[in-house]
């Protein structure tokens, strides 16, 4: 990281606002929830104190820290799932999907 570049933990949601989730590591401020059916395999991560809302698990947190978030137990978000979403985020770069990406994915499925 240089003086002009943001930290590696920075998250830029679709709103364009830059959020560094590591500024609030208090697990009581974080919420993890399952998406409603039919997407119950998808989890959202939220911290209203800093304006973070994403399908991406916040960077700078370990799997062990993620399972301490509010709602983890109720959402059945265990250590195995936490490690899996971190690995998937690292592989893809992001788990968030913009409206354009969703639209293109839907159109590709329809054309097949």
C-alpha positions in Angstrom: 0.0 0.0 0.0 1.3 3.5 -0.9 0.3 6.7 0.8 -2.2 7.5 -2.0 -3.7 4.0 -2.4 -6.5 2.8 -0.1 -5.9 -0.2 2.2 -6.4 -3.7 0.7 -9.4 -4.1 2.9 -11.3 -1.3 1.2 -14.7 -2.1 -0.2 -16.4 0.0 -2.8 -20.1 -0.9 -3.1 -22.3 -0.1 -6.1 -23.1 3.3 -4.4 -19.5 4.2 -5.0 -18.8 5.1 -1.4 -15.5 3.7 -0.1 -15.7 1.7 3.1 -12.9 0.1 5.1 -14.6 -2.6 7.1 -11.6 -3.0 9.4 -12.4 0.3 11.1 -15.2 -1.5 13.1 -14.1 -5.0 14.2 -16.7 -5.3 16.9 -18.7 -8.4 16.0 -21.8 -7.0 17.8 -22.0 -4.3 15.0 -21.9 -6.9 12.2 -24.8 -9.0 10.9 -24.7 -12.0 8.6 -28.0 -13.2 7.1 -29.2 -15.7 4.5 -30.9 -14.4 1.4 -34.6 -15.4 1.2 -35.7 -18.4 -0.9 -34.7 -19.5 -3.5 -31.2 -18.0 -2.8 -30.8 -19.4 0.8 -27.2 -20.4 -0.1 -26.2 -16.7 -0.4 -25.2 -14.7 2.7 -25.2 -10.9 3.1 -22.9 -9.1 5.5 -23.9 -5.8 7.0 -22.6 -3.1 9.4 -24.9 -0.2 9.7 -22.4 1.8 11.8 -20.0 2.1 8.9 -22.4 1.7 5.9 -21.2 -1.8 4.8 -23.7 -4.1 3.0 -22.4 -6.7 0.7 -22.4 -10.4 -0.4 -18.7 -10.1 0.1 -17.4 -11.2 3.5 -15.5 -8.1 4.8 -11.8 -8.2 4.1 -9.6 -8.1 7.1 -11.7 -10.6 9.0 -10.8 -14.3 9.6 -13.4 -17.1 9.2 -13.3 -17.4 12.9 -14.3 -13.7 13.3 -17.0 -14.0 10.7 -18.9 -16.7 12.6 -19.0 -14.4 15.6 -21.2 -11.9 13.8 -24.8 -11.5 14.8 -27.1 -13.9 13.0 -24.4 -16.4 12.1 -25.8 -19.2 14.2 -29.4 -18.5 13.1 -28.3 -18.4 9.4 -26.3 -21.6 9.9 -23.2 -19.7 8.8 -20.5 -22.0 10.3 -16.7 -22.1 10.0 -16.9 -24.3 6.9 -19.2 -21.8 5.1 -17.1 -18.8 6.3 -13.9 -20.4 4.8 -15.8 -21.2 1.6 -17.1 -17.6 1.0 -13.6 -16.1 1.8 -12.0 -18.5 -0.7 -14.7 -17.8 -3.3 -14.2 -14.0 -2.9 -10.5 -14.4 -3.2 -10.9 -16.5 -6.4 -13.5 -14.3 -8.1 -12.4 -10.9 -6.7 -16.0 -10.2 -5.6 -19.3 -12.0 -4.8 -21.3 -8.8 -5.5 -23.1 -8.8 -8.7 -24.1 -5.5 -10.4 -27.5 -5.2 -12.2 -25.7 -5.4 -15.6 -24.0 -8.6 -14.6 -27.3 -10.1 -13.4 -29.0 -9.0 -16.6 -26.2 -10.5 -18.8 -26.2 -13.8 -16.8 -30.0 -14.1 -17.2 -29.8 -13.3 -21.0 -27.0 -15.9 -21.4 -29.1 -18.6 -19.7 -32.1 -17.7 -21.8 -30.1 -17.9 -25.1 -28.6 -21.3 -24.3 
